[in-house]
Amino acid sequence: MISGKLIEGIISIDEISLTPNLDILSNSIPWILCGEKSEHEHFSSVCIDDEKATYFIVKKLIETGKKIALINHDTKLSYAKKRQLGFERALSEDNINSNNIVYVKAHSFHDSAEALAEICSKPSMPDAIIAASDILAIGAMHQAKKMGINIPEELSIIGFDNIPIAKMLSPQLSTIHQPAEKIGEIALKILDDKINFPEKPSQAVILEWQFMERGTN
């Protein structure tokens, strides 16, 4: 119950971009987004610069002569949209076509495996994949191994999030690290301030990210 104030505040993750009536909800209760930045002025947010991180990875791969594809989520999600913008901007600066993008319907190993199979069926197969999450990267890795594609010799794969299992794979997954614990701590502090001082303006906190270069690139 929100209107009766049984709930004093909300911290949410990612998929809030797809929630209807955001303005109405955010006007009635303090709401902090973790992992994405909303265009709605009433929300506070804590996240990394997704566009900049993806841009960095693409540029790094271009420097090594890689042909790159992107496995992405629905771009209605703020972070997915920004990661794609970074992908497209980096390629366009080098006059490289940026249409090698496959979208998954669900955030799952299965959908990512299907996406990789689709990418590999094209006449000009890429030799590097950027996945919008580690889950999608792991699904792509599984499918590549199933198809007899050697990682990273024939195909580099880079994920996003640095979930714990990323270091337990063989080879270990290269990925963008998001400081999840710090994101949560800051979000909680902002929410507490907003509950106690409702007149405080919304905040958009951008944290540093780190490229964890391991065995898949």
N, C-alpha and C positions, 0 to 999 in steps of 0.2 A: 504494500500500500504506500503510494507516494504522496498523494494529496493530503492524507491525514498525518503525514510526517512520521510514520512509524519507521520509515527509512530516511536517514538524515543526509545520506550522500551515496554516490555510486562511483566505483572504479571499474572500468570495463576494458576489454582487450579486443583490438582489431575489428571484428565484424560489426561494430557499432555504425560504420559507414552505411550499412544497409538497413538500419533501423528507421522506420517511418516516424514522422512528427518529431524530429529531433529538437526543433526550436521550442515546441510546447513542453517537452520533457525537461530540457535543460533550463528552462525558465522557472521550473517548479522545484528544482533540487540541484545542489552542486554535483557536477558530473566531470570526472577526470578520465581522459582517454590514455591508455598505455599502448605504445607501439604504433600509433598513427596520429596525425595532426588533422583535426577537423577544420573545415572552412567555416563552421558555425561559430560566431563570435562568443557565444556563452560558454563554450567548452574550454577547459584547460587541458593541456596535453603534455605528455612526456614521451619522447621518442628519439631516434637517431635521424640523421639526414639520409633517408633512403636513396634519394636521387644521387647524391654525391657519392655514396658508397658504391652503388652500381656503376656509376660513371668511372670510378677508379678501377674497378675490376675489368670492365670492358677495355679501357685504355691499356691496362697491363697485358691483357690477352692479345690485343691488336699489335702491341710491340713485339710479340713473339710470333707474329704471322698467323694467328689463329682465325679461322672462320667461325663465327659465334652465333648460336641460337639461344633463345630465351624461352623457358617454360614458366608461364605466369598464371596467377589467379585472375579472377574477375577484376577489371580495373575500376569497378565501382568502389572497391576497397582502396582507401587512400594510399596505403603503403605500396600496393601492387601498381597503382597508377604512377607513383613517384619512381619506383624501381624501373618501370618501363620507360619513363621519361629520361632517366639516366642512361639507360641502354641505347635509346634512340639518339640522344644528343652526342654521346661518345662516337657512335658510328658515323653520324652525319658530318661531324667535324673532319673525318677522314674520307668523306665521300663514299661511304660503304652503305649499301642497301640495308635497311633495318626491318625488313618484312619477315624475317625468319623467326616468327613468334608463334608458339602454340599455347592455347589456353586450356586449362583443365577445368572440368565442371565441379570437381570435388577436391578437397585437400587430402589426397590419399596416395599411397604407394601405387595402387592400381592405375589411377588416372595418369600419374606421372610416367609409369611404365608405358602406357599406351601413347602418351605424348612423345616419348623418345622413339618408339617404334615408327610413329608418323614422321618424325624428323629424319630418321635414318632411311626412310623409303624415298626421300626426295633425290632427284638426280645429282644435286651438289650437296653431299652430306657435310655438315659442319664438323670441326674437330674440337669444338669447345661448347659446353652447355653451361648457362647460368640458370639456376633454378631459384624461384622466388621464395623458397623455404628449404630447410634441410630435409623435411619429409619428402618434398618433391625431388630433391637431389638424390636421396636414397632410393626412391622408386626408379629413377633414371639409371642409377648405378646397377641395380638388380637386373633391369632389362638389358643393359649393355653387356653385362656378363653372360646373360642368357643367350644373347646374339653372338657371343664370341668376340666382342669388342674389348680390346685391352685398355685399361685405365691406369695411368694417364697417357700411355704411349700412343694410342690411336684416338682417344677422346678424353679431354679434360672436363671435369664436372665441378662446379662451385656452387655451394648452397648459401643459405641465409639463416641466421639465428644462433648457430653454434650450440645446438642442443647436446646434452651429455653423450648420446650415442654416436655423435660425429667422430669422436676419438676412438670408438670401439670397433669401427669398421675396418675392413682390409681391402684397399688402402684407406687410411684415415681421410675423412672428408675435409677438404679446404672450404672455408666458409667465412662469412662476415659475422663477427661476434657482436651481439647486442648486450649491453650490461643490464640484464633482466632484473637482478636484485636491486641495483641502484635505481632503475626505472620505478620499481615498486615502492621503494623507500621515499623517493621524491614525490610520487603520486599521492602517497598517504599523507605526507606533510602538507601538500597543497590542499588536499581535501579537508584536513583538520583546520587549516587556516580559513578556508572558505566557509566551513560550518560555523566557526566562531566569529568570523568577520565577513558577513555576507556582502558587504560593500566592496570588498577587495576585487580588483579587476581580474579577468581570466589571464592565465599564463600559458605560454608555449615554450617548454623547456626542450632544447636540443642537446643530446649527449653525444660524446665521442663514440665512434665505432672502431673496430680493429679487424684487420684481415688476418685470419688464422690460416697461414699457408702450410698445408700438410701434404698428403700424398696423391691427391686427385688432380693436380695440375702441374 
